Amino acid sequence: MKRNNIARMVVKDAQRMFDAASGGRLQASFDASGYTIDQVIYAELDTLRGRARNQGRNNDYVRRFRQLLRVNILGHAGFALRSLVTDWEGQPDRLARQAIEQRWKVWCKRHKLTAKLRTAINSMPTDGEALVYTEAHRDGLRVRLLDPALLDTAYNVNESGKNLIRFGIEYDAFDEPVAYHLNEDYSHHHPGVGQHGASAGVNRKRIPAGQIHHLFFAEWVGQRRGLPWIASSMARLFQAHQLEYAAVTAHRIGAAKMGFFKEENGEEYTGDGESGDMALNAEAGTFENIGSLDFVPFDPTYPAGEFTQVHDQHLRATAAGWGMDFHTLANKLSDVNYSSARVGLLETREFYKELQEWVVESVIEPLFAAWLELELLAGRITVPTRTGPKALKRELAYYLPANFVGRRWAWVDPQKEAAAKKTEVEMRSTSLSQVIRERGDDPEDVFAEIADEQARMKALGITPVQVLKPKEASKDGDQQTQD
């Protein structure tokens, strides 16, 4: 009896637990299929990427999104290496740090690493992934980017006794990538140019996973390929573009102030005598003659005030999906003040920091480890000694500790922010070193530079600027007033 009561209660309450799970006419088009992420990628990745690339070529807001990602993740200088090598006593090994940082800087500039990362970041909104190919060379590590479209989503193999292949990527028993199967002529060929990437006749080259760094942001458990970051917003962006196009057309027609002539007896208009089609000329000051005499004015009033409201709503939803603040994406700063701008920027900048850490972990740290190993083996990193340059000879693990610092941002009102940081330091709620790290600099480097600067100024007879404490500043001001 008790069981029956519980059963009836569950059936009764299930009808009002979640509206989203209920059936009915209004939810008929609400897809409830439990697709796996592999099914979604297999069925729709190529279509999504094709349409996203189209938007990347033609949609100004997608181009703006790309620009914001490039500028805020990489900035003009990319990621700065801060070597953290310490000796066996835990003290900074400054000679080794400087040698590694200088050599890395030279290598990055020679191989245009920041420019390549900028291209990889630029492709995320439209491709959702990038392939960074590395190759050991006698001159050191070489890096280049490959088009992710070279990984065929239709190449899937699941045979007994062999590694699983999904979407062109080969996995071991622990579901870790061991190889990438690209078109054989992967340096020049792109699918769809000259042959079909998914056809049986395509030759593929197997590249060990150690040479490919697959950059994509996994949003689902088990996700193997990246999806365009603008995927969820493309339909909305397309409609917004169509809305703009219709509004511009209405503006042109409204500006033309056209009118029509018609026949009093209602004779049918037969066209231009050639094609027979009805003609509508939107040139300003033009009136179309479709009969004679009787004039009918035409003065459309759309678009009025509703256009901006509807269009902005599209962009607000798009900005929310992209992790951007609306006024920055839409370049609409007229409606924000310092407080609202600061709130929006704080959250957006945390999103950029998350992406910076993702780039560092996915690409830069593995690249650095591979580069450092080759440089140490070749003896190309040297430190000065009394007898001349000496190559670093210790094991890789000794020299590997490092930190990569991305760009940081100035505030809308730097004076207020500086005063707030000063108060935090005086209250001992943070340290000066932490403030320097938040700015993207290394405290050790800053302190050493200040000490060198003070010593140099003293040697030249220049009195360094003294920062007065509040009481001292007050006394000095009183003395000047009395004088």
N, C-alpha and C positions, 0 to 999 in steps of 0.2 A: 504493500500500500504506500509506504514511504517512498519507494523507488518510483512508482507511477506519478506521485506528486512532483518529484524533482524533474522527471522527464517532461511533464506538461509545462512546468515553469520554464524550462530551457526553450522549448518550442515557442512559447508565448513571448519570451523576452528577446528571442533571436530576431523577431520582426522589427525591433527598434534599437538594436545594439549600435549598428553603423548604417547611416543612410547610404554611404558609398557602396555597401555590400548588398543593398536591396535591389530587387528587380523592378519591373514596371516600364511603362511607356517612356518616361522621361530619361531612364537609364539604358534604353535599348541600344544606343550607340556607344555606350561606355564599355570599352574593351576590358575584359577580365581575364584574358589569357595569360597564363604564367610563363611567358617566354623566358628562356635562359639568355644570358648575355651573348653566348656563342650563337644562338639562333638569330638574335638581332643583328650581330655583326655579319653573319653569313648572308642574311637576306637583304640588309640595307646599307652596309658600309659603303659600297661602291657608289650607290645612288646619293647617299648623304654627302660623300666627299665631292662628287661631281657638282652637286648643287651648291655646296659650300664654297667651292672654288669659283663658281659663277658669281656668288655674292661677294667674294673677295675682290673680284675684278670690277664689279659694278656698284656695290653698295658703299656709300661714304661712311656709314656708321661702323661697318665691319673694318674698313680701313682705319678708322679712328681707334677701334678696339685693338687692332694690331699695333698701332703706334703707341698706345698707352702701355701695352704689355712690354714692348721693346724698351721704351724709355724707363719704365719703373722696375723691371726685373734686371736689366743689364745696365741701363744708363749709358753714358758716353764712354766709360772706361771699362765696363764689364766687372768681373769679380777679381778682387785683389787677394793675392796669396799672403797669408801671415803664417810663416813657418813657426812651429812650436817645439823645435828640437831642444832637448835638454840633455845635459851630461848625466853621468851615473850618480851624481850627487843631487840631481834635481835642479841644477842651475841652468839658466839659458845658455845654450851654445851659440853665441852671437855670430861667430865667424861662419859656422855652418848655416845658420839661418840666412844671413846676408847672401852667401854664395848661392843657396838654393833659390831664394826669391829672385835674385838678379838673373840667374840662368833661365828660370821659368818665364820671367818677363820677356826675355829675348826670344825664347821659343814661341811664346804666344803671339808676339808681334810678327815674327817671321812667317808663321803659319796662319795668321789672321784668325785666331781662335774666336775672338770676340765677334768678328763679322760673321763667322759660321754659326755661332750660337744665336746671333741676332736673326739669321735666316731661319734657324730651327724654331725659335720662339714665334717668329712671324707666321709660321705654317700651322701653329697649334689651332687657331680659330677655324681654319678651313680643313686641315687634315687630321688634327688631333694626335698626331704622332710624328716622329722624325727618326731616321736611322743615321747614326754617326758611325762611320766605318773607320777603323784604325789599322795601320799596317806598320810593322817594324821595318826600318830602313837603316842603312849604314850611317846615315846622317842623323838618325833619331826617329822618333815617332812621327808618323804622318797621319793626317786626319782629313776626311772629306764627308760630305753629306750625300745620302742616297734618297731617291724619291720613294716614300713608303708604298706607292702604288705598285712598285716592283714586287712586293710581297702579295702573291695571288691569294685572294680570299677563297677561291674555289679549289685550291690545292690542299686537300685533306686526306690523310691516310691513317687507317687504324687497322693494322694487320698484326696477327699474333706473332710474338717473338721480335717485333720491330718497335722502334720508338714511335710514339704518337706524333703526327704532324697535323697541326691546326692552323689554317690560314697562312701556310707557308713557313711556319715556325715549328721546329722539331723539339720535342720534350723528352726528358728521361723519365725514369720510374717515379721520381720525386716531383714531377711536374715543373722541372727547371729547364729553361731553354738551353739546348746544346748546339743548335745550328739554325741558320736562316737560309731558306731556299729562295734565291733570287733568280730572275731571268739570267741566262748565261752571259749575255752581253750587258751586264748590269751597269756598266759605266756609261753606256750610250743609249740603250734601248728603253723605251717607255711603252707599257701595255697600250694597245689600241693604235699604235703607229706601225703599220706594216703587218701585224699579226695579232691574234687574239690571245691575251695573257692566260685565259683559262682553258685554251684548247689543248688537246692531247699532244700536239706536235711541239709544244713549247719546251725548249731545253732550259734547265735550271742549274745554277751553280750552288753548291752547298758550302756555306761560309761558317766556320766555327763561331759559336756565340761569343767567345772571348774577343773577337774582332768587331763585333757589332754592339753598340750601345743603343738600345731601343728606348727612346724617350717618349713616354706617354703617361698621362695621369689616370690611374685606375680608379674608377668610381664604384665598381661592382666587384664582389668576390669572384675570382676566377676569370676576370677580364684579361684577354690576351692581346687585343689590338685597341688602338686609340680611336675614339669617335670625335668628329669635329666639335669643338667647343661651342659653336653657334647652332648645333643641331636642334636644340629645343626651341630656338628663337627664329629659325629660318622661315617658318610659315608665317609668323607674325611680321617679320621683316618684309617678306614678300607682299603681304597685304598693306603694310605701311607705305611701301614703295608705290603700289597701285593706287593707294589713296592720294599720295603726292602727285602722281601722274594725272589722275582725274581732276584734282584741284587746279593744277597748272593749266590743264585743258580748259576748265571752266573759267579760269582767270583770262585766258586768251580770248575765249568767245565773249566773255563779258566786256573785255576791253575793246573788242571790235565794234560793240554796240550795233549789231546787225538788225536788219528787218527784212520783211518779205513783201513781195507783190503777189496778189492773187487775182484770178479772173472772177468777175462777178457771177458769171453763170456756172462757175464751179468746174470748168473744163480741166481735165487731168493734165498734169505736167509731163511732158514726154522726154525730158532730159536734154542733153546737149547736142542731140542729133547724130552722135557717133556711137557712143556706148549705150545710151539710153539710161545710164545710171543717174540717180539723184546726186547733185553736186552741192557741197556745203563749203563755201570759201570763208575761212576765218581771218582773212586779211583785214586790218583795221580800215573802217570807212567803206566797206563793201556791202552792197545789198544784192541779194540774189533774186533775179527776175524769174518767177515761176508762172507767169501769166501776164497780167497787165493791170495797171491802175491802182486797185485797192491795196493800200499799204497796211501791214500788220507789224507793229514794233516787236522787237525781241530783246529783252534786257534781263538776263539771268542774275540772280542775287547770290548764288552759291559760288565759292565758299564764304561763309560768314564766320562768326566767332567759334562755331563748333569745331572747325578744322583743327585749330591749335590744341584744343582740349583732347580730341580723339587721338591726334598724332602724338602728343606728349604722353598719353597713357600707354600707347604702344612702346614708346622708348623707355618709359619707366619700368615696364615689365621686362623689356629686353635687358636693361641695365641690371635689374635684380638678378636675372638668370646668369649674367656674365660676371657678377661680383663687383660691378662698378657702381660708383655714385652717379646718379642721374645727371647732375649739373655738369660733371666733367665729361661724360660720354657725349651728351648732347651739346656741349660747349655753350651752356645756358647759365650764365653766372649772375644774371640780373636779379634773380629771386632769392639769393642766398646772402647771409650775413656771416660774420666771423664764427659765431657759435655753431650754426648749422653746418657751415663748411668744414669746421674742425671735426665735428662728429662724423660726418660722411668720410672725410679723409682718413681718420683714425682706423675705421673699419676696413676701408679699401686698402690701406697700407699694410694692415695685418695680412690681408689676402695676398698682396705682393710678396711679403716676407715668406709666406707659406710656399709660394711658387719659387722663390729664390732658393729655399732649402731643398725643394724638390729637384731643381736643376743641378744643384751642387751634389746631392746624393746620387742622382741618376747618371750624370755625365761627368762632371768636373772631377770629383774625387777618383773615379775609376781611371779617367784619363791621366790624372796626376800620378797615380800609382804606377801605371804602365810607363809613362814618360820617365819618372824618377828611376825606375829599375834599369831602363836602357841607358840613361845618362850615367848611372853609377857603374854599370858594367863597362862602359866605354871610357870611364875616367874623365868625363868632360866637365864635372863640377869640381872646382879647385878652391882652396883657401890660401891666403898669403902666409908664407913662413919666412924665416930669416934666410933660408937657403933657396927660396923661390917658391912658386906655386906648387901646392901639393893636393893631389886628388883625394876626394873623400873615399875612405876605404871600409867603413863599417857596414854592417848589414842593413838591408832596406828598412827593417822595422825601426831602426834607430832614427832614421831621417824622415820617416813617413808622417809623423804627427804634424798636422797643419790645419789651418782654419781659412775659409774663403769668405771674404766679406763683400756683400753686394752694396749697391748704392743706397744712400740714405737721403732723407728729404728735409728741406728747410720748411719752417712753419709760416703760416699766413702772417703771424705777428711774432717775429723772432725775439723781440724784447720781452714779451710776456712769458714765452717759453723759457728763455734764459733765466729770468727772475724766478720762475717756478723750480727749475733745476737747482739754482743756487740755494733756494730755501730747503730743498730736499737734502742737499749735501750738508748744510749747516745743522739740520735736524738729525743727521746721521741715519736717515731713512734710505739713503743710497750712498754710493761712493763716487768719487771723481772718476775713477777708472771705469765704472759702469756707465757714467754719462758719456765718456769718450768712446766706449765700445758701441753704445747706441747710435753714435754719430757715424760709426763705420771705421774708426781709426783704432790703432793699437796703442794702449796706454804706455807701454814701454817705449815705443817710438816717439810718442808725443813728449814724454818726460825727458828723454835723451835729447830731443831737439830743443826743448826749452833750456836745458842745462847748457848745451853747446851755444845757444844763442846768447844766454846771459854772460857766459865766459868770453865770447867774442866781443860783445858790446863793452864789457869791462876792459878788455885789452885795448880797445880803440878809444877809450875814454868817454864812452857814451853812458849816461846814467839811465838805467832801465826804468821803465814806467812803474811806479809803485801804486799798488791797489790799496786805497785807504779803507780802514774799517769804518763802520757807520759813525762811531763816537769821534774818531780822528777827523773824519770829513766834516762833522758838525763843528768841532773846535776850530778847524782851519777856516771854515766859512764865517764863524763868529769873529775870528781875528781879522779877516779881510774886511768885515763890516765895520769893526772898530777903527781900522786904518782909514 
